[in-house]
Amino acid sequence: MTVNERVAKLEALLVGNGGKGLYEIEDEHFKEFKEFKKRFYAFIFSAISIWIAGTAVLANLLIQLRG
């Protein structure tokens, strides 16, 4: 690939993204990844909390049924 082809490809990339620089594009993806990571951790935490609460409720029901 010649230098001119590389420049043309880079120009097409920049124009195709609204004229944003490459670093701004990477920053947007990084922000999206950070947001996804926060939501993923929140989902895991809530799933574990629900599992612990469900286990406690079942244990309480078993204790009440036995005694």
Secondary structure, DSSP 8 states (H G I E B T S, - for coil): --HHHHHHHHHHHHHHTTT--HHHHHHHHHHHHHHHHHHHHHHHHHHHHHHHHHHHHHHHHHHHHH-
